[in-house]
Amino acid sequence: MGFILSLFVMAGYAVLAALMVTQAPSGERAVSIRITPSAKPIIIGYQDLGQRGTGGAAALDHLAVAHEGNGWWISNVSSQKRVDAPTTKYTTYYLRRWPLTTGTRIRLNGVQVEVVEATPKRIKLKGPSNTTATWEESKLTQQYPPFSGCPNSEGTGTWSIWWTKLLNSKRELNLFSLGGQVPCPRRWTLPGVPAKGAWILLRKDVDGENEYWLAPGSAEVQFTKPGTNAWHGFSDIKWQIDNPDDPIRKIVLGRTHYTVSIEQNTLVLTPDSSGDIWRAEELATRPTSRDARVVIEWKPVSLALTTFNLLKWLLNSWSKILWALGIGIASYILGTKFLRLPSGPARKMFLYSIFIATVFSSFSFMIARDALESTPPSFLLVLLGSSWFVTTLFLLIVGRLKGLAGIFWSCGLGLLLLGAIVQGQLGLGGNSARWLENAESHWKVLTIVGWIMLPLALVPAKAWQNLFTKVVDHGASRFWIVLTMLAAVGLTIQLFFGGEEGVAGVQPAEGIKTLLALLAAYVGQIYWERRAGLGQYYQNNLWGYLDISLGILFAFGFANAIFWSVRDMSPSLILALLALPILWRIAPHPLGIKPKYRFSMLRLAVLFSVTSVITMMFMIQTYPDYISKDLWPQYERLMVWARPEQYPASGFQVNMARNLAALGGDWGVDASPFGWNGRVMYLPVVQNDFIGAFVLNRAGNKVAILILVLQTIYVLTLLHISSAVFKWGEAGDFLQRSVGIFLSLSLFAEAWLFSSHSLIAWGNVLGLLPVMGQPMTFIAAGNSNLTFFALPGFILGLIASWLTLRDATT
């Protein structure tokens, strides 16, 4: 049954993938911008760069380029958009910045300020009527005490400044602002100057000493060099591209990064792979440079499968194939030498699976790193489908597609392959190559894990049982401590360097949720052992339940504190949705003994919490005018949800998502869900938090219902496996029962986490909940969610289902 369902899923994937790549639109994108020398400044913007003039693009007049003497100079002429020009010394260098040294004078809307001292340890400013402001030891001192009602978000916190000093960071930090009528801890009040009229920034120089810089704000700003009377503005600041002491490596204009090079005295800007794509029907209206001295070089981009000569491409990739074969052979040799397996057909099959998995996963990883022009995107789709199809065949051969295992495999396979199609269409039909880059990254993770699943599927069930016996054994407490400490390190890095988007593209919240689910299951399993072994003592001794609870309570509290410190509230809600069901589950006695009074109270507390939250959400939605601002830290987000029509600016994303979803109807806005995506690509974060709007708009209600049905079956099957592995544990000895309890609670927690992710993701689009940043598992882009939550939960559910099979000892 499981194999038939899996074949049906694979056939659907093959048909959809073929339709998607054959109907993918063709077009062109800018691959270089060539600027000829000119002493007169050349003003360039999105039209001269081949960009679309949308919100994330460069300004129409953004960058001034000139060739003076023997060098190239640039300046930022846009007052609304920044130019980042990283150099060899600075990882970030915005052009509209002015260095502050002793003697520098500043005018803000005519109000004059002078820098009377600028040393590595402090900076002191003097304003009208001899008022002063001094920044020293991470503190601003001025004439008046700060107002108690100052906003918390203004400036940079003491912790970030201290951390920057400790690590000698080259990134800039906001110290305090100039202007406004009210003094604040990070604002120097200046009569006649609007709030945040300008900013004082801190960064490190190459020797690690503090440097102070002036950045633009809401006021008209002018400044002088020390000892001169010539006043300048931010648009006058120039930086030499080919400065021999500190050359510019790249220039960031809008959302596109440009590598800088000089070829035969011509300045060449080469965009990264996120450049805009202009489809064939738009070529007549695509932008052309407004200046003859700027030439855009265009290159065809054709994504359809029929236009690629795959055989020729494979021949050109001979080095990658040799590397992959070499890695596979090495893994096979290491397996024969170090794996202690009994000889026979099963051993050979396992070694062959290791060879196949390492060859294809390493090859997939190498080709996924190639640029769009050198690797057919469709080839990754072929490798992705092949990996999961071959693994399905191996599972059939070893008899692991029976009962719940087969249903769970088919359902999970359907979700992850549907996610690959959704992300593929978002990339192939998008208006920028960056969407295809997201899709290729998504495909790469699924392909590599699909091949890795091959040897995992052949591991004997008894080996899995032995592994989990070691994990839940009391001797494994060191393992949990080390795992928790690693998570704490990751969260600490998130505190100092991360935000809602994570650190360097990695979102630690996804892994933390999975770890806390497993820790909660481990604590519940220890409770069971204590109750089973010591009976009445632990029913009547409250400390017997609290001692090991303190660790998990600290872990939950620490994680929540970190998420709140970087203003990422969604993971905190998810952890609450995890904690309540776990408390409900461990409240009754596992041996069936009637629970004591405190356990009944625990369940009542859970019911009260759930009822209170539902009632609160109903009241906010029904009577939003009675909600006090002071009581809600996320007041505006709640009001955008309750009354989006009253918040046209902050509610833009919500309203746009609802409108685009409604346009989809039953089968999407177009006759085919493939081809050009159109207006939906302008929805912010359409690739993850609002992927539901993309599905509804492009494929309609029917496909959205299909995804919802698969998600429901996935959760119900996971809960059934949780119950089955619990019964499997009861049928064995004490150790097997411990493993059964741990796996049952783990899968129970994973099911609730998956449900909460899906509920929030659909709620974002349908208006069921306030907007929160949680991706739709398996469907949305997000390698952190795939790698640290979705796929580990899927694999854990499979292993537990294999243990419950009758021939689980083989």
Sequence and secondary structure as in RCSB ss.txt:
>XXXX:A:sequence
MGFILSLFVMAGYAVLAALMVTQAPSGERAVSIRITPSAKPIIIGYQDLGQRGTGGAAALDHLAVAHEGNGWWIS
NVSSQKRVDAPTTKYTTYYLRRWPLTTGTRIRLNGVQVEVVEATPKRIKLKGPSNTTATWEESKLTQQYPPFSGC
PNSEGTGTWSIWWTKLLNSKRELNLFSLGGQVPCPRRWTLPGVPAKGAWILLRKDVDGENEYWLAPGSAEVQFTK
PGTNAWHGFSDIKWQIDNPDDPIRKIVLGRTHYTVSIEQNTLVLTPDSSGDIWRAEELATRPTSRDARVVIEWKP
VSLALTTFNLLKWLLNSWSKILWALGIGIASYILGTKFLRLPSGPARKMFLYSIFIATVFSSFSFMIARDALEST
PPSFLLVLLGSSWFVTTLFLLIVGRLKGLAGIFWSCGLGLLLLGAIVQGQLGLGGNSARWLENAESHWKVLTIVG
WIMLPLALVPAKAWQNLFTKVVDHGASRFWIVLTMLAAVGLTIQLFFGGEEGVAGVQPAEGIKTLLALLAAYVGQ
IYWERRAGLGQYYQNNLWGYLDISLGILFAFGFANAIFWSVRDMSPSLILALLALPILWRIAPHPLGIKPKYRFS
MLRLAVLFSVTSVITMMFMIQTYPDYISKDLWPQYERLMVWARPEQYPASGFQVNMARNLAALGGDWGVDASPFG
WNGRVMYLPVVQNDFIGAFVLNRAGNKVAILILVLQTIYVLTLLHISSAVFKWGEAGDFLQRSVGIFLSLSLFAE
AWLFSSHSLIAWGNVLGLLPVMGQPMTFIAAGNSNLTFFALPGFILGLIASWLTLRDATT
>XXXX:A:secstr
 HHHHHHHHHHHHHHHHHHHHHS  EEEEEEEEEE   SS EEE HHHHT   STTS  SS EEEEEETTEEEEE
E  SSS EE  BSS S  BSS EEE TT EEEETTEEEEEEEEETTEEEEE GGG EEEEETTEEEESS   TT 
 TTSS  HHHHHHHHHHT  S EEEEEE BSS BTTEE BTTS TTSEEEEEEE TTS EEEEEEE SS EEE  
TT    B GGG  EETT SSS B EEEETTEEEEEEEETTEEEEEE TT B EEGGGGGGS   SSTTEEEEEEE
EE  GGG  HHHHHHHTHHHHHHHHHHHHHHHHHHHHH    SSHHHHHHHHHHHHHHHHHHHHHHHHTS TTTS
 HHHHHHHHHHHHHHHHHHHHHTT  SHHHHHHHHHHHHHHHHHHHHHHHHHHTSSBHHHHHHHHHHHHHHHHHH
HHHHHHHTS HHHHHHHHHHHHSGGGHHHHHHHHHHHHHHHHHHHHH BTTBBTTB HHHHHHHHHHHHHHHHHH
HHHHHHHHHTHHHHH THHHHTTHHHHHHHHHHHHHHHHHTT  HHHHHHHHHHHHHHHHHSS TT     HHHH
HHHHHHHHHHHHHHHHHHHHHH GGG  GGG TTHHHHHHHH GGG TTTTHHHHHHHHHHHHTTTT SSSSSSS
  GGGGGSTTTTTTTHHHHHHHHHHHHHHHHHHHHHHHHHHHHHHHHHHHHHHHHTS HHHHHHHHHHHHHHHHH
HHHHHHHHHHHHHHHHTSS       TTTS  HHHIIIIIHHHHHHHHHHHHHTSTTTT 
